[in-house]
Every structure is written in C-alpha cells, then in structure tokens.
Amino acid sequence: MLTDLSTNLYFGIFVTFFFFMLGTMLHRRWPILIFNPLVFAITSIIILLMTTGIAYDDYNQGGQFINMWITPATVALAIKLEKNFVYLKKYYTAILSGIALGVLFHTGVLLVVSLMFRFNEELVATLFPKAITTAIAVGVSDSIGGIVSLTVAIVVFTGVLGTIVGPPIFALLKIDDPVAQGVALGSGSHAMGTAKAIELGDVQAAMSGLSIILTGIVVVILAPFVLSFVAVLF
C-alpha cells in the first residue's frame, strides 16, 4: 500500500513537511541536535526510503516542488540583511574582514586538501560552497559544476559540526564577545549555527543571521575565480 502511495505526486511533499514539522515539535520539547528539524527530516526520509524500498525518483515527484522555493528563499535573505543593517554599520570592519578572511582560509585549505588527495574538479566544486546556507550553496554548486545533492549533504554536515564544536571552542579560547560568537557561527555553520546563536543571545543571533548573507555573497563572488584557478591547477 505504501509503495502505491509513493507514486502519488503529493507523497513527497507530505512526507517532507510531516517529518520537518515533527522535528520542529520535538526540538521545541527536547532541543538536542538530532531533533534539529532539518537534520531530523533528512535522516527520517532516508530511513523511510531505505526500509520501505521506495525509489528516490518516486519520492522526488513531489519533493522536487519544494526545490522550486530555493530561489525565493535566497532572495528573502535580503530581509534579514535589512533588519540587521545597524549591526553591519557599527561593526563593519570586524564583520567584513572576519568573513572575507574566513572564506579565503577555507578556500586555501580546500585547495591544499584537494591537491593532497587528488580531488577532481567536480569534487572541488561540490565542496567549495559547504559553509554557506543551502539556498545559496545549491546555486553555487550547480553553476560551477558540482554535485548538488552531495553539496546539500555536506552543507548539513558542516552545520551540524559547527553547532557541536562552536560553543566548546568559545569556552576553550575564552571568546566571550557576542559579535565574534555570532559571526563565527553564522559564517561557519549557516542556519544551524544561527539556531545555536539564538540560544546564546540576541546579539549573537543578529550577527549570525547577518553573517549568513554576507558569507554567501563573498562565496558567490569568489566562485568563478576559484573555478578558473582549479581548472588551471588540475
């Protein structure tokens, strides 16, 4: 019966929203990482497809309609930028230099690792947008020849990892400035990092939200140059 339902156009939409909403409810009750709505929904859908034998193509008949909202979601990030513009005006030197240096460092490390392990151009393009929010990462990965589905998985993993190690690193290095904490979480762990920043305080949340957009902009600007450099390098 479930296999028959899976061929319905609305199956993928229903399953995706159901697990996301369930994860949201569970995360409000138990705010632990596994119940993060995005992590919970992705994990649950994978388990469902694997245990029931439902083909991904059947699920994606409806799931693909959710993808169409990625572009509007990207544009909507401008609202967050406008609301937090006062912080950018006040701390623009620290924010912009921190984000720019962070992206450049991330790019340098990626290129070094790629040379060490002989990654091909496609894999480099897949990994490059891993630190930015999914809405922007999908477009960047696709435009420079990456594997979009793998990019999404790596983006989620990066967000999860940053959420786990961020606060302990702050404590270890005695980083107690709310602006620095917010920029670090937003630029390194995108939306998931922002969820953690919200728990830390209002300033951290605002700075993290702002950093998501600015990091995405820097990566988009840098992407064509990285692609050209990788083409020559490899």
FIZAGU-26440 format. One record per residue: x, y, z of N, C-alpha, C, CB in turn; chain; residue number from 1; residue in three letters. Coordinates in pm, whole numbers, plus 50000, padded with zeros to 5 digits. Atoms other than C-alpha are relative to their C-alpha. Glycine has a CB too. Example, Ala and Ser with C-alpha at 12.3 -4.5 7.8 and 13.67 -1.06 7.14 Angstrom:
! FIZAGU-26440
n_east;n_north;n_up;ca_east;ca_north;ca_up;c_east;c_north;c_up;cb_east;cb_north;cb_up;ch;i;aa
50089;49881;50000;51230;49550;50780;50090;50120;50000;49901;50003;50125;A;1;ala
49918;49881;49994;51367;49894;50714;49923;50109;50073;50041;50046;49858;A;2;ser
This chain:
! FIZAGU-26440
n_east;n_north;n_up;ca_east;ca_north;ca_up;c_east;c_north;c_up;cb_east;cb_north;cb_up;ch;i;aa
50083;49879;50000;50000;50000;50000;50087;50127;50000;49906;50000;50122;A;1;met
49913;49884;49992;50280;50241;50092;50071;50023;49868;50102;49982;50112;A;2;leu
49935;49988;50130;50450;50165;49762;49908;50065;49899;50046;49863;49950;A;3;thr
50098;49938;50091;50132;50257;49579;49984;50148;50029;49865;49930;50013;A;4;asp
50012;49859;49962;50105;50580;49775;50119;50082;49952;49984;50014;50150;A;5;leu
49877;49928;50034;50464;50669;49690;49999;50052;49858;50119;49911;50021;A;6;ser
50008;49954;50139;50373;50707;49323;49910;50122;49985;49949;49888;49912;A;7;thr
50086;49882;50003;50128;50983;49413;50087;50126;50002;49901;49998;50119;A;8;asn
49924;49876;50011;50252;51331;49327;50019;50070;50134;49931;50094;49904;A;9;leu
49997;49927;49874;50175;51461;49676;50075;49925;50111;49860;50029;50045;A;10;tyr
49934;50081;49897;50358;51182;49863;50128;50067;50050;50032;49861;49945;A;11;phe
49873;49939;49961;50699;51352;49858;49981;50129;50077;50084;50026;49877;A;12;gly
50028;49875;49930;50554;51687;49964;49952;49972;50142;49894;50083;49924;A;13;ile
50056;50032;49869;50355;51533;50251;50108;49945;50094;49886;49899;49986;A;14;phe
49897;50063;49917;50645;51321;50379;50101;50104;50048;50072;49888;49923;A;15;val
49901;49898;49966;50888;51615;50370;49948;50095;50108;50040;50079;49876;A;16;thr
50058;49908;49902;50658;51854;50556;49969;49929;50132;49872;50063;49944;A;17;phe
50034;50074;49878;50548;51585;50802;50123;49984;50091;49942;49862;49965;A;18;phe
49880;50022;49919;50900;51500;50917;50062;50131;50047;50103;49919;49922;A;19;phe
49945;49870;49958;51008;51865;50923;49920;50056;50116;50000;50099;49882;A;20;phe
50084;49949;49892;50710;51966;51139;50016;49916;50127;49854;50002;49956;A;21;met
49979;50087;49885;50761;51663;51362;50133;50033;50068;49997;49852;49958;A;22;leu
49871;49962;49944;51127;51757;51405;49993;50133;50074;50104;50009;49890;A;23;gly
50017;49870;49934;51024;52114;51491;49935;49984;50137;49915;50094;49913;A;24;thr
50069;50025;49873;50786;51990;51762;50092;49932;50100;49876;49914;49976;A;25;met
49910;50072;49911;51043;51750;51906;50114;50089;50048;50057;49878;49931;A;26;leu
49889;49912;49962;51316;52015;51902;49957;50104;50103;50056;50070;49876;A;27;his
50050;49907;49898;51098;52255;52099;49992;49932;50136;49862;50054;49960;A;28;arg
50013;50075;49873;51044;51984;52360;50135;49955;50051;49907;49878;49981;A;29;arg
49866;50045;49965;51395;51843;52356;50099;50063;49903;50011;49844;49997;A;30;trp
49912;49927;50092;51639;52095;52199;50139;49938;49985;50015;50143;50046;A;31;pro
49874;50068;50024;51907;51845;52105;50022;49989;49849;50003;49860;50067;A;32;ile
49961;49992;50140;52093;51815;51775;49920;49907;49909;50145;49968;49987;A;33;leu
50068;50097;50086;51920;51503;51641;49859;50045;49964;49996;49865;50067;A;34;ile
50135;49951;50027;51584;51683;51662;49998;50134;49928;49924;50011;50129;A;35;phe
49999;49884;50087;51702;51980;51460;49912;49968;49880;50146;50039;49955;A;36;asn
50097;50035;50105;51417;51997;51202;50063;49955;49869;49912;50117;49972;A;37;pro
49937;50035;50126;51649;51984;50901;50068;49863;50009;50102;50107;49959;A;38;leu
49931;50128;49981;51864;51700;51035;49900;49887;50017;50093;50007;50123;A;39;val
50100;50103;49973;51561;51508;51160;49924;49962;49873;49901;50049;50107;A;40;phe
50076;50028;50122;51369;51541;50832;50084;49922;49900;49951;50130;49936;A;41;ala
49913;50069;50097;51663;51437;50613;50025;49856;50043;50133;50075;49984;A;42;ile
49972;50134;49949;51751;51141;50836;49878;49910;49991;50049;50008;50143;A;43;thr
50125;50079;50001;51390;51026;50864;49961;49959;49859;49887;50079;50064;A;44;ser
50036;50032;50139;51329;51043;50489;50094;49893;49944;50005;50126;49913;A;45;ile
49904;50102;50046;51647;50845;50417;49965;49864;50057;50144;50039;50041;A;46;ile
50035;50127;49936;51547;50577;50668;49871;49944;49940;49983;50020;50153;A;47;ile
50128;50044;50059;51193;50566;50526;50021;49937;49862;49902;50118;49990;A;48;leu
49977;50050;50135;51314;50519;50168;50079;49869;50002;50075;50105;49917;A;49;leu
49917;50120;49995;51572;50257;50266;49923;49880;50055;50123;50025;50086;A;50;met
50071;50112;49936;51342;50048;50486;49877;49954;49922;49957;50040;50139;A;51;thr
50121;50037;50075;51040;50055;50257;50028;49963;49855;49901;50114;50004;A;52;thr
49967;50031;50137;51222;50021;49928;49939;50097;49900;49956;49862;49968;A;53;gly
50056;49898;50090;51053;50331;49787;50113;50066;49923;49918;50106;50079;A;54;ile
49896;49941;50084;51255;50466;49496;50008;50151;50023;49973;49970;49852;A;55;ala
49982;49855;49982;51401;50814;49533;49925;50079;49893;50149;50036;49997;A;56;tyr
50070;49931;50110;51254;50908;49195;49851;50012;50029;50021;49925;49868;A;57;asp
50141;49993;49963;50905;50827;49327;49977;50109;50104;49951;49864;50053;A;58;asp
50011;49896;49897;50959;51042;49635;50018;50138;49939;50105;49978;50111;A;59;tyr
49965;49869;50054;51107;51322;49427;49897;50055;49901;50134;49992;49932;A;60;asn
50108;49945;50083;50796;51352;49209;49934;50119;50069;49896;49891;49969;A;61;gln
50056;49889;49923;50657;51570;49486;50109;50084;50064;49907;49949;50106;A;62;gly
49891;49928;49933;50984;51658;49657;50062;50108;49915;50106;49904;50040;A;63;gly
49939;49901;50088;51104;51847;49351;49928;50135;50006;50001;49949;49859;A;64;gln
50073;49874;49994;50831;52105;49402;50044;50086;50119;49850;49973;50008;A;65;phe
49945;49924;49887;50993;52201;49733;50126;50073;49954;50031;49906;50120;A;66;ile
49877;49938;50049;51317;52274;49546;49975;50133;49930;50070;49907;49905;A;67;asn
50029;49877;50075;51143;52545;49346;49997;50123;50090;49868;49986;49927;A;68;met
50005;49889;49906;51128;52757;49662;50138;50045;50045;49917;49962;50120;A;69;trp
49864;49964;49959;51506;52769;49698;50035;50142;49955;50101;49900;49943;A;70;ile
49970;49864;50050;51537;53081;49478;49927;50108;50080;49963;50011;49853;A;71;thr
50067;49900;49916;51265;53278;49664;50059;50008;50141;49852;49970;50009;A;72;pro
49941;50000;49866;51424;53171;49994;50132;50077;50001;50023;49857;50049;A;73;ala
49873;49926;50011;51759;53309;49876;49975;50151;49997;50077;49956;49874;A;74;thr
50034;49857;50010;51603;53644;49783;49949;50052;50134;49895;50023;49889;A;75;val
50057;49958;49872;51420;53654;50118;50107;50028;50104;49905;49895;50052;A;76;ala
49892;49972;49905;51757;53659;50297;50031;50150;50005;50127;49922;49961;A;77;leu
49978;49855;50000;51774;54027;50198;49921;50068;50112;49960;50060;49864;A;78;ala
50079;49945;49890;51505;54091;50460;50081;49997;50129;49869;49922;50019;A;79;ile
49915;50014;49881;51739;53960;50730;50114;50102;49996;50057;49857;50010;A;80;lys
49891;49904;50011;52017;54181;50598;49952;50141;50032;50060;49997;49859;A;81;leu
50055;49866;49975;51796;54491;50606;49972;50021;50149;49871;50021;49919;A;82;glu
50034;49987;49859;51681;54422;50961;50123;50011;50090;49916;49881;50044;A;83;lys
49879;49999;49918;52035;54375;51090;50106;50096;49949;50057;49860;50007;A;84;asn
49903;49910;50061;52198;54651;50888;50067;50091;50102;49932;50084;49893;A;85;phe
49942;49914;49897;52253;54858;51202;50125;49939;50060;49897;50027;50110;A;86;val
49881;50068;49946;52498;54595;51328;50114;50006;49900;49968;49852;50035;A;87;tyr
49897;49993;50104;52682;54597;50996;50065;50138;50000;49941;49969;49862;A;88;leu
49947;49865;49998;52722;54976;51014;50092;50020;50120;49887;50102;50003;A;89;lys
49924;49979;49876;52854;54957;51370;50128;49918;50003;49914;49964;50119;A;90;lys
49885;50090;49989;53092;54662;51332;50050;49955;49862;49962;49877;50084;A;91;tyr
49974;50045;50137;53150;54656;50956;50145;49954;49978;49968;50110;49903;A;92;tyr
49859;50038;50021;53532;54638;50977;50026;49858;50049;50093;50098;50073;A;93;thr
49978;50132;49942;53539;54338;51206;49921;49892;49927;49963;50000;50148;A;94;ala
50086;50099;50066;53250;54162;51032;50051;49966;49860;49855;50052;49991;A;95;ile
49959;50024;50138;53365;54206;50673;50139;49937;49990;49998;50131;49922;A;96;leu
49865;50058;50004;53732;54134;50740;49999;49857;50052;50097;50086;50082;A;97;ser
50008;50135;49945;53645;53831;50952;49942;49901;49901;49917;50000;50126;A;98;gly
50065;50088;50097;53413;53684;50690;50090;49978;49878;49864;50058;49956;A;99;ile
49914;50011;50118;53648;53758;50398;50121;49911;50028;50046;50140;49955;A;100;ala
49884;50082;49965;53949;53607;50575;49960;49855;50023;50069;50055;50125;A;101;leu
50048;50135;49976;53743;53308;50682;49976;49925;49870;49873;50003;50081;A;102;gly
50027;50064;50129;53628;53235;50326;50130;49971;49925;49908;50089;49914;A;103;val
49872;50020;50067;53980;53280;50189;50078;49885;50064;50084;50128;50005;A;104;leu
49931;50109;49930;54123;53047;50456;49936;49866;49964;49996;50023;50153;A;105;phe
50073;50122;50036;53853;52789;50384;50035;49957;49858;49847;50023;50014;A;106;his
49966;50031;50139;53929;52811;50011;50142;49945;49989;49986;50125;49913;A;107;thr
49861;50046;50002;54303;52772;50072;50014;49858;50053;50087;50093;50081;A;108;gly
49994;50135;49942;54256;52467;50294;49941;49898;49903;49924;49995;50135;A;109;val
50064;50090;50096;54021;52311;50038;50093;49968;49883;49869;50061;49949;A;110;leu
49909;50022;50112;54273;52358;49758;50119;49913;50040;50050;50133;49945;A;111;leu
49887;50081;49952;54557;52212;49965;49958;49854;50017;50053;50056;50135;A;112;val
50051;50137;49981;54350;51908;50065;49970;49934;49866;49872;50002;50088;A;113;val
50031;50054;50133;54235;51867;49705;50126;49953;49928;49928;50104;49916;A;114;ser
49873;50039;50061;54595;51856;49586;50058;49877;50068;50100;50114;50006;A;115;leu
49946;50113;49925;54696;51614;49862;49930;49869;49962;49986;50024;50149;A;116;met
50078;50121;50026;54415;51368;49785;49956;49989;49853;49878;49996;50090;A;117;phe
50025;50005;50144;54397;51442;49410;49850;50002;49966;50064;49876;49941;A;118;arg
50142;49984;50033;54033;51553;49405;49988;50052;49857;49931;50098;50099;A;119;phe
50024;49945;50133;53892;51620;49060;49924;50132;50010;49922;49899;49912;A;120;asn
50064;49868;50001;53733;51950;48957;49857;49993;50052;50000;50058;49860;A;121;glu
50139;50014;49958;53380;51823;49015;49988;49992;50152;49938;49876;49936;A;122;glu
50005;50015;49854;53454;51727;49376;50037;50130;50069;50093;49887;50046;A;123;leu
49962;49869;49943;53625;52060;49447;49881;50095;49992;50122;50060;49925;A;124;val
50117;49914;50017;53322;52241;49307;49888;49961;50095;49950;49994;49855;A;125;ala
50102;50050;49906;53098;52025;49528;50029;50045;50142;49991;49848;49994;A;126;thr
49960;49968;49863;53293;52102;49844;50009;50150;50027;50132;49935;50031;A;127;leu
49973;49858;49980;53357;52473;49788;49889;50074;50075;50022;50066;49868;A;128;phe
50103;49921;49932;53013;52606;49899;49948;49936;50129;49884;50023;49907;A;129;pro
50050;50077;49885;52989;52379;50206;49968;50084;50123;50101;49896;50037;A;130;lys
50019;49920;49879;52997;52662;50461;49889;50104;49988;50127;50069;50035;A;131;ala
50107;49902;50016;52708;52867;50318;49864;49932;50006;50017;50077;49867;A;132;ile
50134;50056;49985;52336;52824;50359;49954;49927;49875;49902;50110;50035;A;133;thr
50040;50089;50109;52168;52560;50143;49943;50076;49881;49898;49900;50050;A;134;thr
50064;49925;50109;51964;52811;49942;50101;50059;49903;49914;50110;50057;A;135;ala
49896;49942;50086;52282;52973;49810;50095;49892;49951;50077;50109;50075;A;136;ile
49904;50106;50034;52504;52662;49812;49955;49920;49879;50020;49908;50118;A;137;ala
50053;50076;50114;52275;52481;49566;50032;50072;49869;49847;49979;50015;A;138;val
49974;49923;50120;52307;52759;49311;50148;50008;49966;49945;50138;50014;A;139;gly
49856;49991;50022;52683;52795;49356;50054;49867;49948;50073;50041;50129;A;140;val
49953;50133;50041;52746;52421;49329;49960;49968;49857;49946;49893;50095;A;141;ser
50049;50029;50135;52533;52391;49018;50071;50085;49895;49849;50025;49993;A;142;asp
49941;49909;50098;52690;52693;48849;50147;49969;49970;49988;50142;50049;A;143;ser
49858;50029;50022;53049;52572;48892;50026;49852;49974;50083;50046;50119;A;144;ile
49984;50140;50042;52984;52208;48804;50013;49900;50111;50117;49989;49915;A;145;gly
49995;50094;49890;52947;52045;49143;49883;49902;49999;50002;50074;50130;A;146;gly
50109;50096;49984;52724;51756;49251;49906;50058;50105;50053;49856;50042;A;147;ile
50088;49922;49912;52430;51944;49402;49951;49919;50119;49881;50052;49922;A;148;val
50053;50082;49891;52284;51657;49607;50107;49974;50106;49946;49868;49945;A;149;ser
49891;50023;49905;52625;51588;49764;50034;50129;50073;50124;49945;49928;A;150;leu
49976;49870;49937;52675;51959;49831;49902;50023;50115;49989;50113;49897;A;151;thr
50102;49982;49896;52348;51968;50027;50034;49916;50122;49860;49961;49947;A;152;val
49964;50088;49888;52458;51671;50240;50119;50055;50077;50031;49858;49949;A;153;ala
49880;49946;49935;52796;51833;50310;49968;50129;50074;50109;50026;49897;A;154;ile
50044;49877;49933;52630;52166;50396;49935;49965;50134;49902;50080;49911;A;155;val
50067;50042;49876;52412;51989;50653;50103;49950;50100;49896;49889;49971;A;156;val
49896;50053;49910;52713;51804;50798;50083;50113;50059;50092;49900;49924;A;157;phe
49921;49885;49952;52910;52130;50821;49923;50077;50107;50035;50093;49882;A;158;thr
50081;49930;49902;52623;52296;51004;49991;49926;50131;49862;50023;49947;A;159;gly
50007;50083;49880;52589;52009;51247;50132;50005;50077;49966;49853;49964;A;160;val
49869;49999;49937;52963;52000;51315;50028;50134;50068;50109;49970;49897;A;161;leu
49977;49868;49942;52983;52375;51372;49918;50025;50124;49970;50106;49899;A;162;gly
50087;49985;49883;52691;52365;51612;50054;49925;50121;49859;49951;49968;A;163;thr
49946;50083;49892;52861;52092;51815;50127;50060;50058;50026;49859;49951;A;164;ile
49868;49959;49952;53215;52230;51833;50011;50149;50030;50104;49963;49899;A;165;val
49991;49855;49981;53139;52606;51829;50006;50045;50145;49883;50063;49936;A;166;gly
49999;49955;49860;53043;52667;52195;50120;49950;50081;49874;49955;50068;A;167;pro
49881;50042;49927;53325;52448;52337;50126;50076;49960;50023;49853;49979;A;168;pro
49884;49922;50045;53578;52636;52123;49996;50140;50059;50004;50007;49845;A;169;ile
50014;49869;49937;53441;52967;52251;50049;49995;50146;49852;50047;49995;A;170;phe
49961;50014;49859;53488;52843;52607;50150;49975;50014;49922;49885;50065;A;171;ala
49858;50034;49992;53834;52699;52541;50088;50120;49971;50032;49887;49901;A;172;leu
49920;49884;50039;53965;53014;52373;49955;50130;50068;49996;50017;49850;A;173;leu
50054;49887;49923;53767;53244;52606;49949;50112;49907;50108;50056;50094;A;174;lys
50062;49905;50092;53582;53410;52319;49860;50031;50053;49993;49942;49852;A;175;ile
50127;49968;49938;53301;53584;52504;49930;50122;49937;50021;50025;50147;A;176;asp
50061;49886;50068;53232;53877;52269;49882;49950;49917;50104;50075;49912;A;177;asp
50118;50050;50072;52876;53829;52134;50007;50021;49849;49876;50066;50053;A;178;pro
49985;49975;50144;52963;53983;51796;50088;49893;49936;50060;50141;49974;A;179;val
49908;50102;50052;53255;53744;51745;49933;49863;49997;50127;49995;50086;A;180;ala
50068;50129;49994;53046;53446;51851;49897;49988;49887;49932;49981;50136;A;181;gln
50103;50003;50104;52764;53537;51614;50059;49988;49861;49916;50124;50008;A;182;gly
49936;50005;50132;52992;53597;51316;50058;49861;49975;50111;50107;49990;A;183;val
49940;50133;50015;53173;53267;51377;49895;49894;49969;50076;49962;50127;A;184;ala
50105;50101;50021;52853;53063;51398;49929;50020;49867;49899;50005;50114;A;185;leu
50071;49975;50124;52682;53232;51105;50083;49974;49876;49952;50141;49997;A;186;gly
49914;50016;50118;52977;53230;50866;50052;49858;49985;50117;50096;50008;A;187;ser
49948;50136;50007;53088;52879;50955;49895;49891;49997;50087;49976;50115;A;188;gly
50101;50106;49986;52763;52692;51022;49861;50044;49954;49992;49956;50144;A;189;ser
50123;49950;50063;52494;52895;50838;49876;49992;50091;49973;49922;49873;A;190;his
50126;49997;49926;52133;52834;50955;50005;49922;50131;49888;49945;49914;A;191;ala
49989;50079;49877;52218;52564;51207;50081;50075;50106;50064;49863;49971;A;192;met
49922;49919;49908;52481;52788;51361;49918;50114;50056;50124;50053;49932;A;193;gly
50087;49892;49954;52224;53065;51380;49903;49950;50105;49924;50061;49882;A;194;thr
50088;50058;49899;51990;52834;51570;50070;49992;50135;49953;49860;49956;A;195;ala
49921;50003;49877;52267;52787;51826;50025;50141;50051;50133;49926;49978;A;196;lys
49975;49862;49960;52341;53161;51824;49879;50060;50070;50036;50085;49878;A;197;ala
50123;49951;49936;51979;53232;51914;49995;49958;50146;49875;49946;49927;A;198;ile
49996;50049;49862;52029;53023;52227;50098;50081;50084;50037;49852;50003;A;199;glu
49896;49927;49926;52335;53230;52320;49959;50143;50032;50128;50001;49921;A;200;leu
50041;49863;49972;52171;53572;52294;49951;50072;49876;50113;50077;50062;A;201;gly
50057;49923;50111;52003;53837;52080;50106;50055;49906;49916;50114;50054;A;202;asp
49894;49944;50084;52325;53998;51957;50064;49890;49916;50107;50071;50087;A;203;val
49943;50113;50074;52474;53660;51863;49908;49958;49886;50025;49881;50095;A;204;gln
50097;50041;50102;52155;53575;51675;50000;50097;49882;49859;49991;50060;A;205;ala
50002;49899;50106;52152;53903;51482;50128;49994;49916;49983;50140;50060;A;206;ala
49872;50005;50071;52523;53879;51394;50011;49875;49915;50115;50008;50099;A;207;met
49995;50126;50074;52488;53517;51286;49913;50008;49875;49955;49884;50089;A;208;ser
50089;49984;50114;52191;53595;51063;50060;50089;49893;49867;50056;50044;A;209;gly
49934;49909;50093;52381;53881;50906;50116;49932;49930;50048;50125;50074;A;210;leu
49881;50066;50056;52691;53668;50855;49964;49896;49895;50080;49935;50111;A;211;ser
50043;50098;50100;52495;53403;50665;49994;50065;49862;49862;49941;50038;A;212;ile
50017;49933;50129;52407;53651;50391;50134;50049;49946;49903;50116;50013;A;213;ile
49873;49944;50046;52747;53820;50376;50097;49891;49956;50063;50084;50110;A;214;leu
49914;50111;50039;52932;53488;50365;49957;49944;49865;49997;49889;50107;A;215;thr
50051;50047;50129;52708;53374;50083;50040;50091;49886;49849;49989;50006;A;216;gly
49962;49903;50104;52778;53694;49889;50147;49987;49964;49969;50144;50047;A;217;ile
49855;50013;50024;53155;53655;49930;50030;49872;49921;50078;49999;50135;A;218;val
49978;50128;50070;53142;53290;49818;49954;50008;49855;49927;49886;50072;A;219;val
50051;49985;50137;52929;53376;49513;50097;50082;49915;49860;50068;50001;A;220;val
49905;49915;50074;53176;53649;49412;50129;49923;49971;50032;50128;50080;A;221;ile
49873;50070;50012;53475;53421;49468;49991;49875;49912;50049;49961;50138;A;222;leu
50018;50129;50069;53329;53110;49298;50060;49996;49859;49854;49969;49992;A;223;ala
49944;50006;50136;53417;53198;48934;50153;49999;49999;49950;50117;49917;A;224;pro
49854;49995;49994;53777;53278;49030;50057;49866;50048;50046;50113;50092;A;225;phe
49956;50131;49949;53811;52954;49226;49989;49896;49890;49917;49957;50124;A;226;val
50022;50095;50109;53668;52760;48932;50110;50013;49895;49862;50022;49935;A;227;leu
49894;49976;50100;53919;52919;48692;50134;49953;50051;50008;50149;49964;A;228;ser
49873;50042;49941;54208;52855;48929;50010;49848;50005;50015;50059;50141;A;229;phe
50002;50147;49992;54104;52492;48980;50020;49939;49862;49868;49950;50062;A;230;val
49986;50051;50138;54079;52441;48602;50147;50001;49957;49915;50084;49903;A;231;ala
49857;49990;50033;54440;52557;48565;50082;49904;50086;50051;50144;50020;A;232;val
49924;50079;49904;54562;52374;48875;49989;49851;49973;49952;50029;50141;A;233;leu
50024;50142;50018;54408;52040;48788;50007;49959;49853;49864;49962;50058;A;234;phe
